[in-house]
Amino acid sequence: MISDLFAEQLEKKNYSQEEFSELLIRLLDYGILCRDESQVEEQLYDRFVQLKDLVEDYLIMISIRLQHDERFNFVRIYPPGAQVPGLPDEVNQPFNSGFRQRLSQQDIAVILVLRAEYDKSLREGQIDENGCVMLSMEALSLGMHNLLNRSLPETLTERNRLFIRLKQLRLIHFKMQDDEEQEDGWLRIRPMIISFVSEQALSALSEEKTGDANPSPSEGELSGLGKE
């Protein structure tokens, strides 16, 4: 139940408790809101902008941190203990429950390659007005092989599961295609990838590529997300 103080402040902003609850539930359920994802998320993001102070006050009571990127219009939340680039948390210790995402090793490998490819395109100025980078499936497959000596899933079903998962995390834009077209397909890496993968993870990937070390990314290097 929202307190009388929250209810009073919501009324001043011309929002109902139901609208506030809808915003919180969506944010806690998905972990991220992107204005350009859909009409629903556009409406909820715009509502968040109006209610940002109240949302932050509410979430801080349960030690959930919030990252708001006003340039690319997205907001992401993090559980206590999550190690987030540019968002320190010196109080809370990591735990392995709540809304932490459980990622497979395959998911993590692809996310690392996407981050590396995004950084490469960023340095080369190959980025659109929304901060996105276009990447072909062929380039992704090549990056997987060159950086991690791994391959994308062989079957269409496994690949679609992987890309749908990354789309749910708002890391890519991806349109599912049939088997014949997918090899020549493209995806767009979204700027959210920067806050999802730490510089330490990229450094570990670079060291592994050059043979200086043989590290694997820790849970903290992917914004505190777990691995299966």
Secondary structure, DSSP 8 states (H G I E B T S, - for coil): ---HHHHHHHHHTT--HHHHHHHHHHHHHHSEEETTT-HHHHHHHHHHHHHHHHHHHHHHTTT-EEEEETTTTEEEEE-TT--BTTB--SS----S-TT--EE-HHHHHHHHHHHHHHHHHHHTT---TTS-EEEEHHHHHHHHHHHHS----SSHHHHHHHHHHHHHTTSEE-----HHHHTT-EEEE-TTHHHHS-HHHHHHHHHHHHTS------GGGGTT-EE-
